[in-house]
Structure formats: structure tokens, C-alpha cells
């Protein structure tokens, strides 16, 4: 049983008072505290993990035309490299940019518009994370694809040629 006892008076006091023994039983308060703790633990909902839907293709169908395919290679230091077409003969030369609004978002909007104007079809984006890329950067690219309404994209393994180009650009 929990109890609270008063402290004893100091010796040498001038007055002698009649001291009443005060005793407070704290058992009920301890019980109430544990009941409240139990109530809040049972009624609290923890944060649920948020997941992004990602549909991966089962098999490769038709070949992707180079004039519609934008390749985005994720490098280190929050930078990425992009090019349109094939790396051997790109329609847009490999360029390094960042993850801000004037970076990849501007590239996706402008390139998507020019591809649609030339071919009448939407752009296909190939996202290639390197070994030095951060997972957060992959999520940022997927967010930018959603924001810019690019619905056709795939996450693929990076080629050795792309890795060499990232090394030349200094972001591998």
C-alpha cells in the first residue's frame, strides 16, 4: 500500500505543538493512473505505413521507340542524368540536373510536350537507379512522374554504358 507520511519536525523548536499524524493513502491514485495509461495505450492508433502503388510489367511486349523514350539515370549527391533516345545516338544529349521544380519536373513537362507534338503519343520514361542512388531520389522521381502526368514508365536495371556516362558526368 502506498502512503505519504509527513516529515518529522526539527529538533530545538521553541514551540511545542500538538502534532496530528497525517496519513494519505495513495493506492486509489496509483490504480487510477494505471487505468488511464492502459486506456490510452489501448485506444491509440499508431501511424500506418504509406505505400505507393507500382505496377510492374509482366513481360516485354512491343519494343520501345527511341523517339519516345526518356531515360533517367539516378546518381549520387541528389543529381540525375537524362537523355532522350538511345545513349549511342541521343535526340537530347545526356544532361545532369537536380530534383527541384526547375530540374526534372521542367524536363518531364517540356520533353513530354515535344514528344507528343512529334509522335502524337505519350512519352515513355525509363528510370535507372545506380548503385550510389538514394531510395528517396527514386521516390522523388516517381512523384514527379505522377505530378507531370507521365503514366508510362518502368524501373529498370542500369546498363554499364549508363554507368560509364554517369562517371564521366561526375555523379557516380
N, C-alpha and C positions, 0 to 999 in steps of 0.2 A: 504494500500500500504506500503510495506516495504522499508525503506530508511536508508541510512547511513549518519549521519551528523558528521562533524569534531568536535573535542573538541575545546572549547574556549581557547584563549591564556591566559597565566598567567598575573596577574596584575604586574605592575612595570617593564615592559620590557623597555629597553633602546631605542630600535629602533621601529619606527612605520612603519610597512609595510602595504602595501595595501593588504587587505585580500580578497580573492575571495571565495565566497560561493560555496563550492563543495557539490554536491548532487548526490548520486548514487542510482538509482532505482534498487532494488533487486527483484522485482516482477518476472521478467523473470527467474532469477536463482532459485527462490523457485518453480516456475512452473516446471522447468526442473528437479529439484531434485525429486519432487513428481511423475513426469512421469517416471523417472528412477527407483524409488522404486516400482512403480506399475508394470513396465515391468519385473523387476527381481522377484517379487512375483509371477506373472502370469506364468513365464517361468520356474521356479524352480520346479523340481520333488522331492518329498520327498522320503525318503528311504522306500521301500516296505518291509513289513514283510516277513521273510523267513519261510517257513513251510516244515516240513518233512512229506513225505507220510508214513502212517502207516495203514496197512490193518489188521483189527481185524477179527478173525474168527466168523462166524455166529453161528455155533453150534459145539458141540464137536462130532467128528467123531470116529475114532478108538482110543483106549487107547494108551497112550504114553508109549513105553517100557522104563523101568527104566535104562536099559543099555545104552540108547541113550540120556537120559535127564539130562542136566546140569542145576542145579538150582542156580541162582544168587540172593542173598538177599542183598538189599541196606541198609546200616546202617548209623550211624552218623559219623562225622569227616572225610568225604570223604573216607570211607572204605566200603568194601563189604565182604560178606561171600559166598563161593560157595561150592557145593558138587555135585557129580555125583551119580545118582540113587535116592533111597528113603532115607529120613533122618533116618529112623529106622535102615536100613542096607545099608549104602552108599558104593559105589565102590571106591570113593575118599572121604576121611574124610572131614568134614566141616573145611575150611581153610579161614583165613582172609587175604585179600590183598588190594591193592590200585588201583587207576585208571591210573597208568602210563604204559609205554610200557612193563616193566618187571612185571607188575601186571596182570590185567585182560586180556590184549592182549596176553601175553605169555600163560596164562591158556587156552584161547579160541583156540589158534593155536595148542597147544600140545594135549589138550583133544579132539579137533575135529579130529586130525590126528589119535589118538589111537582109538576113536570110529569108525572111518571109516575103520581102519585096522581090527578091530574085527567083525564089523557087515556088512560092505560093504555099509552102508548108512550114511547119514549126521547126525550131532548132532542136537538135539532139545534143545533150551535154554528157560528156564522159568525165567523171570525177576520178582522179587517180591520186590517192594519198601516198606520199613517200614514207620511208622509214622514220624520217625526222619530223613528220607532221604530227600535230596535236589533235586529239579527238575533238576538242572544242572547235577547231577550224573546220573539220568535216561537218559538224552540226551547223556551223555558221553558213557554209556553202549550201547545205540543204535548205536552210531557212531562206537564203537569198533566192534560191530556185523557186521556192513557194511564193515569195513576195513578188517576183517578177513574172509569175505565171508560166514558168517553164515546166511542163508536165512530163516530158520525155527525157529521162536521164538515167544513168547507170553508174554504179560504183564498181570500178574495175581495178585490177592489179596494174601497177606501174611498169612500163617497159624499161629495159636497160637504156634505150635511146633517150627516153624522157628523163631518166636519172642523170645521164651524161649532160643533157641540156640544163637541168637544174644545177648541176655542179658548175657549168660554165657561167650561169647567171649568179652563182654565189649563194643560193638558198637551199642547198642540200646539206 
